[in-house]
C-alpha cells in the first residue's frame, strides 16, 4: 500500500507524521504554514456566511 495525501482534506497540521508506522511522512517548508492559514481563512469566511444567513 502506498501513502498519499488528499490535498482537499490536508490542513497541514502534521498529525499524520506521528502515526505513520513507516516514518515515511515529513512536512517541508513554509508552505504548510501558508496552507493552514488558508484553511483558517476559508473557515472564517464560512462562519461569517452562516452568521449572515441566520
PLY file of the C-alpha trace (Angstrom):
ply
format ascii 1.0
element vertex 54
property float x
property float y
property float z
element edge 53
property int vertex1
property int vertex2
end_header
0.00 0.00 0.00
1.30 3.44 -0.90
0.62 6.53 1.20
-0.93 9.54 -0.49
-2.05 13.00 0.53
-5.60 14.08 -0.20
-4.93 17.79 -0.70
-8.53 18.86 -0.04
-8.51 17.21 3.38
-4.98 18.11 4.47
-4.74 21.13 6.74
-1.01 20.84 7.26
-1.25 20.03 10.97
1.31 17.22 10.83
-0.78 14.71 12.82
-0.09 12.06 10.18
3.64 12.23 10.88
3.34 10.83 14.39
1.03 7.96 13.40
2.87 6.76 10.28
4.34 3.34 11.22
6.96 3.58 8.47
8.02 7.14 9.37
7.55 7.95 5.68
5.88 11.35 6.09
7.56 14.67 6.64
6.47 18.27 6.44
8.71 20.52 4.42
8.94 24.28 4.29
6.79 27.28 4.92
4.12 26.04 2.53
2.48 24.17 5.43
2.01 27.36 7.43
0.53 29.11 4.41
-1.79 26.17 3.84
-3.01 26.23 7.44
-3.57 29.98 7.26
-5.52 29.50 4.02
-7.74 26.85 5.63
-8.35 29.14 8.62
-9.36 31.95 6.27
-11.77 29.58 4.49
-13.34 28.55 7.81
-13.71 32.14 8.96
-15.45 33.01 5.69
-17.81 30.02 6.05
-18.67 31.01 9.63
-19.30 34.61 8.54
-21.55 33.42 5.72
-23.56 31.19 8.07
-23.99 34.06 10.53
-25.19 36.39 7.76
-27.77 33.79 6.70
-29.18 33.43 10.23
0 1
1 2
2 3
3 4
4 5
5 6
6 7
7 8
8 9
9 10
10 11
11 12
12 13
13 14
14 15
15 16
16 17
17 18
18 19
19 20
20 21
21 22
22 23
23 24
24 25
25 26
26 27
27 28
28 29
29 30
30 31
31 32
32 33
33 34
34 35
35 36
36 37
37 38
38 39
39 40
40 41
41 42
42 43
43 44
44 45
45 46
46 47
47 48
48 49
49 50
50 51
51 52
52 53
